[in-house]
């Protein structure tokens, strides 16, 4: 009975962490959620790009919750989320802004090449650049929560190298995040209510695995 009760507590604890993290992410990114769910993104994409950087601090805060929960199975979700958000919001917001600016430039290049003869060859390359930029920025956010001993441009270079080096793990994370984005748009209530934190946890686990050469903490196994 004690074993069953222990398993029950683990399951309920996991559900609480997932649902509460979902709620906190929803509150922290309410403007972005409203734009994605209640507007035509093809018409309001510029606003989405402008608001997107503000999601970065909440992602770092969610990573702190995941890290503490993975360490010993116990975490004060709200406290950990808020403390990490307040401590790293400036740095993570800058990372989000850089990533959004880069995506905007690449998106403009794709739009320029669309329909042109060279577009068939150039657009796939631009899409690959976009994917690498997204994955690298994601790993930079993971790295600043893990407090790796690398800063500034060197951190971006290290994350870029590790992102490309571990491309199968990176691809898995990008596919999961892409499916999550589609799920949120198609079924916003289910996507935002249930799916966000589990998918982010998988991507965070993979990101921690990718960054393990730069992390002094115990290594993390890839989530496959």
N, C-alpha and C positions, 0 to 999 in steps of 0.2 A: 504493500500500500504506500509505503514511504517513497519507493521508487516511482510509482505512478504519480504521486503528489508532486514529486520533484519535476517530472516531465511536464505535468500540467502547469506548474509555475513557470517553467522555461517557455512553454508555448504562449501562455498568456502574457508573459513579459515581452516576448518577441513581437506579439501583436500590438501591445501597447506602444513599444518603441516605434514600430512602423507607422501606426495610425497617428501618433502624436507628431512624429517627424513630418508626415504628410501635411498635417494641419499647420504646423509652423512654417513649412515651405510655402503653403498656399497663402498664408497671411503675409509673409514677407514679400511675395511676388504677385500680390493682388493686381496691380496695374497690368503686368504682363499677361496674367491669366485672363483678365477681362478682354484684352486686345486679341489674344489667340482664340478664345472660345466664342466671343460675342461679336467679332468683326470679321470681315473678309480679309484674310492676311495678304492676299494678292493686292489689295487696295491700301492696306495700312502697314505694309511691311517696313516702311521707313520709321514709323513710330515704334514698331516691334524692335527694330535694330537699336533705336535710341534708348529703349527701356531695358533691353536685354542685359547690359552690363551690370545692372542692379541685382541681377540674379546671382552673381558670383559670390557676394558675401554670404548669402544664405546657403549656398552649396558648401562653402568651407565650414559653416556652422553645422550643417548636416554631417559632414565628414567627421567632425569632432565627436558627434553622437555615435556614429558607427564605430569609430576607433575605440571609444571607451566601452561600448557594448561588446565589441570583439575581444577586448582585453580580459574581462572577467564576467561578462554576462549581466552586469549591473550598470545602470547609468541614470542620472537625473536629467531627463531629456530636456526639459525647458531651461533649466539652469545652464547646462552645458551648451545648448544652442545659443542662448542669449549672451553668455560670457564670450564665446568664441566669435560671435557676430560683432560684438562691441570691440573686441581686441584686434580683429583683422579686417574690418570692413574697408578701411582706406586702401590697404595693399591689395586686397582681392578685387575691389572695385576698379582699381587701375588695370589689373590683369583682364577683367571683363571688358573694359573699354578698349584696350589694345586688341583683344581678340575680335570684338565687334567691328572695329575700324578695319582690321585686316580682311574680315569676311565681306565687308562692304566694298572694299577695293576689288577683291576677287570677283564678287558678284557683278560689279560694274564691268569688269573685263569679260565675263561670260555673256552679259547682255550685249556688249559691243560686238562680240564675235558670233552671236547667234544669227544664223541664216547666211553667214558668209562661207566662202569656200574653205577657208582655213579653219572654220569653226569645228568641223568634224574631227580634226586632229587636236586643236587647242583646248576645246571645252573639256574633254576628259582629263586633260592635264590640270586645268584650273580646278576641276571638281576634286581631284586628288589633293591639290594644294589646300583646298578648303577643309578636307577631311583631316589632313595632317595638322593644320592649324587648330582645328577644334580639339583634336586629341591632345596636342601639345599643351594648349591652354588648360584643358581639364587636368592634365598631370601636374601642371604648375600649381593649380589650386590644391590638389592633393598634397603636393610637396610642402606648401607653406603651412598647412595644418600639421603635417608630420614634422615640421621644423627642421628640414634638411639643412645641412651646413653649407649651403650655396645660395647666393643672392643675385638679384638683378639679371643682367644679360646672361651671365654664366648659368643661372638656373634655367632660363629658357633654352639655352644651348644643350644643357644636360638632358632636359626633358625631351627636346626634339630628337636627340640621338637615341635615347632609350625608347621613345615612341616608335621610331622607325625600326630599331633593332628588334623589338618585340612586336612586330606588326601583326602576328596572328591574334595575340591578346588584345591589342589595340583595336583590331577589326571587330572582334567579338563585342567589345564595349561600345563601339560606334553603332553597330547593328542594333544592340539592345536599346541604346538611347534613341536611335532613329525610330524603332518600333514604338517606344514609349511616346515620342512626339506624335506619331500617327494615332496612337490609341487615345491620347489626350484630346486631339482634335475631333476624332470620330465619336468617342464616348467620354466626354469630359468628366462626368460624375464618377464613373468607375476609374478612369485613368488618374484623376487628381486625388480621388479618395483612397485608392488602394495600391496603385501600381508604381507611383513615383519613387517612394523610398526603397522598395525591394530592388528596382532596376538600378537606382543610384548606388545601392549597397553593392550590387554585383560589379558595377563600373568602378566604384571606389576600391573594392577588393583587388580587382585586376590592376588598377592604377598603383596600388600599394606594392603589388608584386613587381610591376614594371620598374618602380623606383627603388627596389630593395638594395641596389648597389650604393645608393646615396643615403639610405636610412640606417641609423645606428640601432633602431629598435629591432626586435626579432623579426625574421622574415615572414611574409604573408604568402599563403598558398593562392595560386590563381583559381578563380571561380569558374571552372569548366565542368 
